[in-house]
């Protein structure tokens, strides 16, 4: 005989013909789920998130950095 999981979510992504309001019980279950997922994140996940942030930052400024490097190399070559 199998026992249902106590971590099973009690919220749906659709209203299935009922009111689309969110109940306090559904919000509570969602909060518990998010807390559980957040607790599973380890140092490797934080490192990967930081690397993704750094890559996004560099990608946004790649033209500016390329221009500054070109100007610096040009100024050094003139000296």
Residue pairs with C-beta under 8 A, 6 or more apart in sequence:
7 33
7 36
9 29
9 30
9 33
10 25
10 26
10 29
11 22
11 26
11 29
11 30
58 65
